[in-house]
């Protein structure tokens, strides 16, 4: 049980005494205490008359319940149902606007409280309904959680005394097999891109799908017990750190037969550096994004993206590109894909601008390489290669101007430029630029020296560049012009 949740959420416990039986009050309060601390406890009804509300009189002092009297508004003093409902609803709205609680527990099987539950939820507060299993779906689904009194450990006295209904009218007790459909839907909501879902995430999804869902309805004390019972549908994995994962048997990772792949796997184990880079997976990922089912805003779930990649190439595995999950692989290609978290789901969107740059790169770079290779012999005859390295044509000030111009073209709204993209833009600005001529291995090493102009930022596996603001520290001209 989440102790922080119990500590932080204060609840109002409101009972329709004309509708609910008092025999289950201890179990009702215990159930409410799972979701918060009950600070307001009220029972509404006509306490001067007989009827069902009398069953609460002996429970008032024992459970610190406050009786609220509602006299009948018509000549028949025993008929107070509507008056009691209205009194409870008015008090609930007063408590809501006072802001002293974070949630409500409404004890009734009357669907007239549906609008009340909806209004409370619209104000962002938590609503629990407690009533009989025959309660209309409108009230059950208007609550965040609905608990049937039949699942609270014992039957009502009224039901015990009543004769058993004919077999044709009896409602059969549900079995774990009856929960397969809703469990499958909850699993689809909670599943991660590795095909697994946390047991707690499935429980949260079940509450969203059906607030009245209760594992006790299916004869099991907990969700894990229910899933364990359905071992032909789900598999349970327990991690070393205590997390419990659930995997659907039909959705397990597609792995070719061991006999066919064993030699290749052995060779892969012997050669430690055969993994390809994320850029090598780009054509496959672009095709997978093209065929995957997308949302209206152009985003796609990463798990669906993984399935689409499997359709394009059944042997696809993000581990072959040095990444544990497909979301990590997409994250390593920020020029082409952007990841967005929406609730429990991870979504991916294609960056169109990056794709246009790729198409332009190929026709521009290819012609540049050809003329650079043709005059090479003549240049080597006139000037030795070593002399070129020791005597750069331009000063470092000129080089900083080229890098600054490239930075201004690729910088994002947050003031950061992705280092590989900046390097490509620098090459476009000056195709003949060679950092080795300045004694540097590449752009990153050059920027590290000029930390008074640019700053490097590392986010995960990616490196970004920002331009420093304010006055630059003075540097002697001899440091710039060499």
Buried (B, 14 or more C-beta within 10 A) or exposed (E): EEEEEEEEBBBBBBBBBBBBBBBBBBBBBEBBBEBBBBEBBBBBBBBEBEBBBBBBBEBBEEBEBEBBEBEBEEEEEEBBBBBBBBBBBEBBBEBBEEEEBBBBBBBBBBBBBBEBBBBBBEEEBBBBBBBBBEBBEBBBBBBBBBBBBBBBEEEBEEBEEEEEEEEEEEEEEEEBEEBEEBBBEBBBBBBBBBBBBBBEBBBBBBBEBBBBBBBBBBEBEEBBEBBBBBEEBBBBEEEEEEEBBBBBEEBEEEEEEEEEEEEEEEEBEEEEEEEEEBEEBBEBBBBBBEEBEBEEEEBBBBBBBBBBBBEBEEEBBBEBBBBEBBBBBBBBBBBBBBBEEEEBBBBBBBBEEBBEBEEEEEEEEEEEEEEEEEEEEEEEEEEEEEEBEEEBEBBBEEBBEBBEEBBEEBBEEEEBBBBBBBBBBBBBBBEEBEBEBBEBEEBBEBBEBBEEBBBEEEEEEBBBBBBEEEEEEEEEEEEBEE
